[in-house]
Amino acid sequence: MESITRSTEDESNSPTRSEDRIQELEQRTRNLEGQVETLRQRLEEAEGSPESRWTPEQVADYLNISERTLDRIIDRGHLNPLWVGKQRRFTPEAIEAYIREHCTSKGIG
């Protein structure tokens, strides 16, 4: 009986069996990585990528105004930030909409 147990253990620990298991795990890992990437892309499409969110400083620089002026624009409700934790961020689309609606050739109004 002991020889049967040993031969079964030897088969399960054989290099071929281990290599097959490693290949299987590597394939499952690649599949999961692909699923994660797909979900990440869907999330970015739904929310816009983090790189496309601007800080208040970036918006003020882009509009060539001070951050205090930007605060007043926000306080008036003309430009609404996204809140990421306690930090404000702005999408380029929101900034462009603000420019279309509130800016003239004479300046920001």
C-alpha angles and dihedrals in degrees: 000000000000091000091055091051091049094049091050091050090047091053094050091049096043117127091243093055092046092048091050090051092048091050091048091051092046090053092049089049091052090049092051092047089053091051092049091051091049091051091047091053092048091050092050091049091050097046106018120251120289088243089063093059114094128210120232089254091055092048092049090049091048092050091041092234135118122265088244090058088049089052090054091050089052092046089054089054095243094121123028120202127214112237117227102183103307094334127097120227132178132208119227088236092058091049092049090048090051091051092050093049103036111023126084134179086266093060141266112339 
